[in-house]
Amino acid sequence: MKIDWNRKYTTIAVYACIVITFAVALVTASVHLGVVWGTVKKTVALLNPFIIGFSIAFLINPLMMLFENKVLAFIGDKKKALRKLKRVLSLILAYTLVTVVISLFVYLVIPQIVNSYNDLQSRTMGYVTGAQEFMTNIFDKDKTFIPKVLLNFIDIEALEDSVNELVNDILQNSHKLFIDASPYILNFATNIINSLKNALIGIIVSVYFLFSKERLCAQVKKTVYALFNSKIAARMVRITRTTKRTFEGFIIGKIIDSIIIGILTFFVLMICKMPYYPLISVVVGVTNVIPFFGPFIGAIPSAFIIFIVDPVKSFWFILIILAIQQLDGNVIGPAILGDSTKMSALWVMFSIIFMSGVLGITGMFIGVPIFATLYALFVEYANKLLIARGKSRSLVNYYPQGYGKIKRRQKSKPKAK
C-alpha cells in the first residue's frame, strides 16, 4: 500500500516515530556510555591505518597537484593513458621530495639534537651535584649559611640520617621499581610497534587515495545524490567543499609557516650563539603549528633550558622569540594563511581550549579549522535567514548606534587618488 506523505496525520506520525527512536537511542547510549565509548575507540583503532592514510594523502595532495598541473603539464591529459602516467609520475615525485626532505632533516638536525640533549643532561647532573654540595654547606655547623640561633632548634644529625636513609632506600628499591615498571615499558614498546605498523599501512593507503581520488569522490557524490533529494545533496556537497577548503588552507599553510619559523629561529639563534639552538629551533617550529598558544608552549621550556646554561642569554632568547613571533603574526602568517579562518582571536582561543579538552594535542591543532568550518556554515545560514526577512547582512549595521555611524563613514569614505 502506498503511503500518502501529504496527509497531515501520516506526516506527524512519521516524525513522531523518528523523534522517539532517536530519543530511545540517545538514552540507551547515555546509560551504557562506557560500552558505547569502548566500541567507538575499538572502531577508531581498527580504522586508524585508513585515518592515517587519508591524513597523509590530504597533506601531500597539494604537492602532487603542483607537479601534475605545473611541472608535468607538457605531458597533456587528453588520453586516459597519459592522465594515468602523469598521476603516477606526480605521485613518485611528491613522495620522493617528502622523503628527501625528511631524510635531510634526520641526517642534519637529529644528530645535533642528540648532542644537545646529551650535553644538557651532563650539565644537569653537574647542577644536581652542585645543589647537593650547597645543601651540605647549609647544614654544616662550621658554615654561616644558617644563623646559629636556628641551629639550636634543628637536629642536623637526624636530618642527615633521614636523607641518607631515603637515598639508600631508593637505591635498594630501584630493581623493584624497574620490575614494577616493566609492564608499562612493554605496553609503550607495543604501542610504538603498532604505531609504526599503522604508519606503514597508512602510507600505502594514501597512495591508493591519491591515485584514484577523483573516482572515490565521484562514488561518494553519487551515493549522496542517490540517498537524498537534489537540494539536500547539493547542500552536503557544498559543505564538504567548504570543509576541504578551510582545512586545506589552514593546515597546509600552518605547516609551511611553522617550517619557515623553525628555519628562521635556527639561523637567528646560531648567529646569536645561543646554546642548544638546533634542539630549541625544532621545539619552536613544531609547537608553532598550534595556533595562538604554540609560541608560548615552545618558548617557555626553551627559555628554561637556556637559563640552566646562561641566565642572561635566556633573557635575550625571550626577546628574539617575541620579535620572530611579531614577524610571523604580522607578515609571514598573513602572507601564507591569508584569511583562511575568518574568525576573531576570541573564537580561535575558544576553539583551541575546547577541542584540546576533547582530543588533547590533536584537538589543539585541528580545533581551529573545525570551528572555522562551522563558523562559515553558520554565517551562511544566518545570512540566508536575514535575506529572507529583509534584513541587512552587513555587520556594520548591527554595531551600537554611535560606533556604527563612525564605521559607516569610514567605510563610505572614498579612497585618495
Residue pairs with C-beta under 8 A, 6 or more apart in sequence:
3 10
4 10
5 11
5 14
29 36
44 51
48 198
48 202
49 198
49 201
49 202
49 205
50 202
50 205
51 202
52 198
52 199
52 201
52 202
52 205
52 206
53 201
53 202
53 203
53 204
53 205
53 206
53 208
53 209
54 205
54 206
54 209
55 202
56 202
56 203
56 206
57 205
57 206
57 209
57 210
57 213
58 247
58 248
58 251
59 251
59 252
59 255
60 94
60 95
60 98
60 206
60 210
61 210
61 213
61 248
62 248
62 252
63 94
63 97
63 98
64 90
64 91
64 93
64 94
64 210
65 90
67 89
67 90
67 93
67 94
68 86
68 87
68 90
71 90
71 93
72 86
72 89
72 90
75 82
75 85
75 86
75 89
76 82
77 83
77 86
87 210
87 211
88 211
91 207
91 210
91 211
95 207
109 278
109 282
112 278
112 279
113 278
113 279
113 282
116 275
116 276
116 278
116 279
117 279
119 276
120 276
120 279
120 305
120 308
123 308
123 309
124 308
127 308
137 143
137 145
138 145
138 146
139 146
139 154
139 156
139 159
139 160
141 151
141 156
146 154
209 216
221 237
224 233
224 236
224 237
225 233
227 233
228 236
239 377
242 373
242 376
242 377
243 373
246 340
246 341
246 369
246 372
246 373
246 376
247 366
247 369
247 373
249 337
249 338
249 340
250 337
250 340
250 341
250 368
250 369
250 372
251 365
251 366
251 369
253 336
253 337
253 338
253 340
254 289
254 291
254 337
255 289
256 336
257 288
257 328
257 332
257 333
257 336
257 337
258 285
258 286
258 288
258 289
259 285
260 332
260 336
261 284
261 285
261 288
261 324
261 328
261 332
262 281
262 282
262 284
262 285
262 286
262 288
263 281
263 285
264 324
264 327
265 277
265 280
265 281
265 284
265 285
265 320
265 321
265 324
266 277
266 278
266 281
268 320
268 324
269 277
269 280
269 281
269 317
269 320
270 277
272 316
272 320
274 280
274 306
274 313
274 316
274 317
274 320
275 305
275 306
275 309
275 310
275 313
276 305
276 306
276 309
279 305
280 302
280 305
280 306
280 317
283 298
283 301
283 302
284 295
284 298
284 299
284 302
284 321
284 324
285 298
286 298
287 294
287 295
287 297
287 298
288 294
288 295
288 298
288 328
289 365
290 297
290 352
290 361
290 364
290 365
291 348
291 352
291 364
291 368
292 345
292 348
292 349
292 352
293 352
293 364
295 321
295 325
295 328
299 317
299 318
299 321
302 317
302 321
303 314
303 317
303 318
303 321
304 314
306 313
306 314
306 317
307 314
340 372
341 348
341 368
341 369
341 372
341 375
342 372
342 375
342 376
343 351
343 368
343 371
343 372
343 375
347 371
347 375
348 368
350 371
351 367
351 368
351 370
351 371
351 372
352 363
352 364
352 367
352 368
354 363
354 367
354 371
355 363
355 364
355 366
355 367
355 370
355 371
356 363
356 364
356 367
357 363
359 366
359 367
383 393
386 392
386 393
387 393
392 398
396 404
396 407
396 408
396 411
397 404
397 408
398 404
399 407
